[in-house]
Amino acid sequence: MISHVKMGNWIKHKVIQSPLYKNEINNNNHVGISVWGNFNFIIGNNIENHNEYGIKLFQCSFTLIKKNNFIENDCNAYFENSGFNRWVRNYWDDRIGFRPKIIEGFILIPSYHDYGEGEKYPWQNFDWRPRIIPYNIGTAQGCDID
C-alpha cells in the first residue's frame, strides 16, 4: 500500500491488487497518477495542478477509483484500453451541474483481418454520483473519507 505521501511528482502505480490511499499528489508536469495492471484501489487522494492528466489508466481493469479530489488538471482523468473500472463518488472541479461525470478514453479492438494494431474506438466511463464539494483529505486525522 502507498499511503500518506505528499509529493510534487507522479506516481506510476503498476502493482496488482495494491491500494493508493490518502496522498497529496500535486504540481507535476505530465501525469499525477499513472496506473497499469488490474484490481487496484485509488482511494482518498488529492490529485491537483497537473499539466496534462490527474490520473491516467493504461491497460487497467477492475480498478476502483473512489473518493478522490480531482482539481485544476487539464484533463482530470483519462483511460486507454481499460475496462470494468469503477469511478465512485469522486470530486471533479470540471463537472457541470448535477449530472454524472463522463470520463473519456478509448478501447482498442484487435483486427483479425490484418496483423496491425487494431482499431481505436472512443469509449466512456462514468462516475454516476460524483461529490459536489471536495473531500477533506489529509495525511493526518480529520479526513472525511473513511
C-alpha positions as CSV (number, residue, x, y, z in Angstrom):
1,M,0.0,0.0,0.0
2,I,1.2,3.5,-0.8
3,S,-0.3,6.0,1.7
4,H,0.1,9.4,3.3
5,V,2.6,10.7,0.8
6,K,2.9,14.3,-0.1
7,M,4.7,14.8,-3.4
8,G,5.2,17.0,-6.4
9,N,5.9,14.1,-8.6
10,W,3.9,11.5,-10.4
11,I,3.1,8.0,-9.2
12,K,3.4,5.1,-11.6
13,H,1.2,2.5,-9.9
14,K,1.9,-0.9,-11.5
15,V,1.4,-3.3,-8.6
16,I,-1.6,-5.6,-8.9
17,Q,-4.1,-5.5,-6.1
18,S,-2.4,-2.6,-4.4
19,P,-4.1,0.4,-2.8
20,L,-3.1,4.0,-3.2
21,Y,-4.6,5.8,-0.2
22,K,-4.7,9.3,1.3
23,N,-1.9,11.0,-0.7
24,E,-1.3,14.6,-1.8
25,I,-0.2,14.4,-5.4
26,N,0.3,17.8,-7.0
27,N,2.3,20.2,-9.2
28,N,3.5,17.7,-11.8
29,N,4.4,18.2,-15.4
30,H,2.5,15.4,-17.1
31,V,0.5,12.8,-15.0
32,G,-0.4,12.7,-11.3
33,I,-1.1,9.0,-11.2
34,S,-0.4,6.5,-14.0
35,V,-2.0,3.1,-13.4
36,W,-1.2,-0.2,-15.1
37,G,-2.5,-3.5,-14.1
38,N,-5.6,-4.9,-12.6
39,F,-7.5,-4.9,-9.3
40,N,-6.1,-1.7,-7.9
41,F,-7.6,0.8,-5.4
42,I,-7.1,4.5,-5.7
43,I,-9.0,6.0,-2.7
44,G,-9.0,9.3,-0.9
45,N,-6.3,11.2,-2.8
46,N,-5.9,14.9,-3.6
47,I,-4.8,14.9,-7.3
48,E,-4.3,18.5,-8.4
49,N,-2.4,21.0,-10.5
50,H,-1.1,18.7,-13.3
51,N,-0.3,19.9,-16.8
52,E,-2.0,17.1,-18.6
53,Y,-3.7,14.4,-16.6
54,G,-4.7,13.9,-13.0
55,I,-5.0,10.2,-13.4
56,K,-4.4,8.0,-16.5
57,L,-5.3,4.3,-16.7
58,F,-3.5,2.2,-19.3
59,Q,-4.4,-1.5,-19.8
60,C,-6.1,-1.4,-16.4
61,S,-9.1,-3.3,-15.4
62,F,-11.2,-3.9,-12.3
63,T,-9.7,-0.8,-10.5
64,L,-11.7,1.2,-8.0
65,I,-11.2,5.0,-8.1
66,K,-13.1,6.3,-5.1
67,K,-13.5,9.5,-3.0
68,N,-10.6,11.4,-4.7
69,N,-10.4,15.1,-5.4
70,F,-9.5,16.0,-9.0
71,I,-8.7,19.7,-9.0
72,E,-7.1,22.0,-11.7
73,N,-5.8,19.4,-14.1
74,D,-6.0,20.0,-17.8
75,C,-7.7,16.6,-18.0
76,N,-8.7,15.1,-14.7
77,A,-9.0,11.5,-15.8
78,Y,-8.3,9.5,-19.0
79,F,-8.0,5.8,-19.9
80,E,-6.6,3.8,-22.7
81,N,-7.6,0.2,-23.4
82,S,-9.0,-0.2,-19.9
83,G,-12.3,-1.8,-18.9
84,F,-14.5,-2.7,-15.9
85,N,-13.2,0.1,-13.7
86,R,-15.4,1.8,-11.2
87,W,-15.4,5.5,-10.5
88,V,-17.3,6.2,-7.3
89,R,-18.1,9.5,-5.5
90,N,-15.0,11.5,-6.7
91,Y,-15.0,15.3,-6.6
92,W,-14.4,16.8,-10.1
93,D,-13.8,20.5,-10.4
94,D,-14.8,20.5,-14.1
95,R,-18.1,18.8,-13.6
96,I,-21.1,20.7,-14.9
97,G,-24.4,20.7,-13.0
98,F,-25.7,17.7,-11.1
99,R,-25.2,15.1,-13.8
100,P,-22.9,12.1,-13.8
101,K,-19.2,12.8,-14.6
102,I,-18.2,11.4,-18.0
103,I,-14.6,10.1,-18.3
104,E,-13.4,10.0,-21.9
105,G,-11.0,7.4,-23.2
106,F,-10.7,4.7,-25.9
107,I,-10.5,1.0,-26.3
108,L,-8.6,-1.0,-28.8
109,I,-10.3,-3.7,-30.8
110,P,-7.8,-6.1,-32.4
111,S,-8.0,-6.6,-36.1
112,Y,-8.2,-10.2,-37.2
113,H,-8.0,-9.5,-40.9
114,D,-4.6,-7.8,-40.8
115,Y,-1.7,-8.0,-38.5
116,G,-1.8,-4.4,-37.5
117,E,-2.5,-2.9,-34.1
118,G,-6.3,-2.8,-34.5
119,E,-8.8,0.0,-34.3
120,K,-9.2,2.6,-31.6
121,Y,-12.7,3.5,-30.6
122,P,-13.8,6.3,-28.3
123,W,-15.2,5.0,-25.0
124,Q,-16.7,6.4,-21.9
125,N,-16.7,5.6,-18.2
126,F,-19.0,7.3,-15.7
127,D,-18.8,8.5,-12.1
128,W,-22.6,8.2,-11.6
129,R,-22.8,10.1,-8.3
130,P,-19.9,12.5,-8.1
131,R,-19.3,14.5,-5.0
132,I,-20.5,18.1,-5.1
133,I,-17.8,19.6,-2.7
134,P,-14.2,18.5,-2.3
135,Y,-13.4,16.0,0.4
136,N,-11.3,17.0,3.4
137,I,-8.4,14.7,2.6
138,G,-5.4,14.9,4.8
139,T,-2.5,12.8,5.7
140,A,-3.4,13.2,9.4
141,Q,-6.6,13.0,11.4
142,G,-9.6,14.9,10.3
143,C,-10.0,13.2,6.9
144,D,-13.7,12.6,6.0
145,I,-13.2,9.7,3.5
146,D,-13.1,6.8,5.9
